[in-house]
Amino acid sequence: MFRRRRRDDETQDDQQVDGQSVEEGDELDDGSGDRPGDDGTSGDPVGGRGRAAASPPAGRENGPWDVTEVDDPAAGGRVDLGGMWLPGRQGLEVRVEADQATAQVVAVTLVLGDSALQLQPFAAPKTEDIWDEVRGEIRAGITKQGGTADELEGPLGMELRTKVPVRAADGSSGVQPARFVGIGGPRWFLRGVLTGRAAVEDGAEAELVELFRDVVVVRGFDPMAPRDPIPLRLPEAPTAAAEPEGDDADADDDGSRARSRSDLKPFERGPEITEIH
């Protein structure tokens, strides 16, 4: 199931927590170099079909993949979201979040049981791994909000385990746990945020980690500043019609974001959970 969400303008603190702001002086990646066609292979940025796939470097032998590293990004039933080919699983629910002002898809959340994984691909420098820097920015944003953030080694390498104080709709206070993970590829960076049971119970994240590793990222060749979101879009699904759920907006438990929803259903619908990002 695909569920689209529209997002109101983020607060400054949200942007700091996500660690995605572009500082002055960051250079634009003009999209040149490291293209499939530069070494005589196909220059098709969304395929790789009809040519030999490149080998991923050490640290990404098991994914996530660059589009040049797979023979066919649609293999295994992946769904085309533009900047990502998303794997499917039985019982998986997929929630697509869109900016309310522009209708641009900005994030995708995978829900399995009572765990969830939010995915966002970003542009990155050609020769620099930005995950260390991004973790530092996320940690600073979390602690500014009165939360905690600890760096630990996880199944995807170094990750950030956080707890943020939140206030529920009934006025009660609580803590929202989350695990931030990230892996860089050629001129891109894929960030994930694990919530729900996967954020608090070791081993509960296994299936979502497998899905994270099976994502294929399509950076494209357009000039982009480091940390610019790689454009995403709703999948082309001729047999799946959009089902508006009205204009009712639902907010995260902390009330910070209001969203309206509509559904697409290329995957079987799975159980829903409440999320706070």
Beta strands, then each sheet from edge to edge (+ up, - down):
strand 1: 2-7
strand 2: 65-66
strand 3: 79-80
strand 4: 84-86
strand 5: 93-99
strand 6: 105-112
strand 7: 115-123
strand 8: 148-154
strand 9: 157-167
strand 10: 173-185
strand 11: 188-196
strand 12: 216-217
strand 13: 243-244
strand 14: 250-251
strand 15: 258-259
strand 16: 261-264
sheet 1: 8+ 9- 10+ 11- 7+ 6- 5+ 1+ 16- 13+
sheet 2: 2+ 12+ 4- 3+
sheet 3: 14+ 15-
end
